[in-house]
């Protein structure tokens, strides 16, 4: 099983929501929960699902607004609620350097995708296909060597050392894959 050494330059940092007000602002749901990094953005890539493909376009940020109702962005050229609806549901992609900074022990979801899931002896058990949010926290979606998928709680009792350099995540309790 080949696992490439990919380190994405850009990745999704937020989801664009409903229009807000009459000037073309849109609600922003930061995937990290942080908004300080969003205030520094000048230009972003907006990725919209279009049938079976994604359309990407670059948008300039004209203004932001933060109040008790949430965090909102205004894109240049989007000046009405009707125009704002055209980007609703789109992913806001940024360069790695513009993303929310990580604290010790934190990882970007995109960096975990494609890592090998190994046992304590270093044997490859699966590859992390995705990280999804579940009711009790995040779950690693692991593709076993036979192609089957399993969900593993992303918690210390199941997950040991994470090494981005070695592209591996240690699984402490391999019985969870059975």
Steps between C-alpha positions, in 0.01 A plus 500: 500500500654832393452806715635816340682768690254778434483816702222713365578863439136607523210350682149570621487731802131598503160447343303789355147525637190714462501861380498757781347843455443677169860589402612148394664375821497123557514304825824307543532175697866461592589131512754565776264720701759779477439822306812711564674354194196575283527872581843512335391349169512709184428242229362146528408212275132411511417144399140421407362157419355497151350165410783248515783755499620801695517850359767715659540874472701760679314770691630815663380574852368853529395507866414289802253536781497328836219535752288291734331340199825358361781573257429634150703578188428735212652405164577761236233496230240327716273786601158351571341207683414348161862511387615368840277193457713393201790408734290352781628155597837557332829414667738781585854383418813677619875459480645301791672812636164682520320223691432501873824437691530164672564443868720214618327167430267647237497400134337622184246241383646514150841398637354186660340379178716241329707415808564133574326358805743261668501269800750540787758292305474728195300258282271683258134425575319764296522843342307799632258594223328786678423660834134560571316666782282267703269565791770444762795650313708423195524158336777369278360328193751220437528292183623152592743313276209297358315822409242491778436819698497542879439798727736560792441759773779759487567472873811426706374159607511385135757727336865509606790681338432704187799557275443723201866449403460120488145531363373267774246493782528238772183308582514394866212250485494313172192298605291802402560412134333159529 
